Amino acid sequence: MTTEATMAPTQTAPPHTDTVLAQIAGMLRDLPEAGLDDVEIDRDTLFHDDLELESIDLVGLAGALREHYGEQVNVALFIADLELDEIIALTVGELADYVAASLHAAERG
């Protein structure tokens, strides 16, 4: 019989993409000037066309993500690698995928 005292400590696994998606949706709703309190946000929601976010809102979201997840999530670097048409077509799901992948990569070292 194994007791808690002899069991190895469990490591916290990085969040699943669906969890990250829900957290990003919450962060978007918390953006002060975005007015997204009652907007449905899912994987296919477009930042530009559906949410009509300004660049300052994306900066705020990037800061919130970095504060929540730490240095391993660098949204500015992610967006800098995209072409303008890719930025305009960016979905919340694509950002969630990036965040989850970054967290998994950081866990692997």
Secondary structure, DSSP 8 states (H G I E B T S, - for coil): ---TTTS---------HHHHHHHHHHHHHH-TTT--TT----TT-BTTTTT---HHHHHHHHHHHHHHH-TT--HHHHHHTS-HHHHHT-BHHHHHHHHHHHHHHHHH-
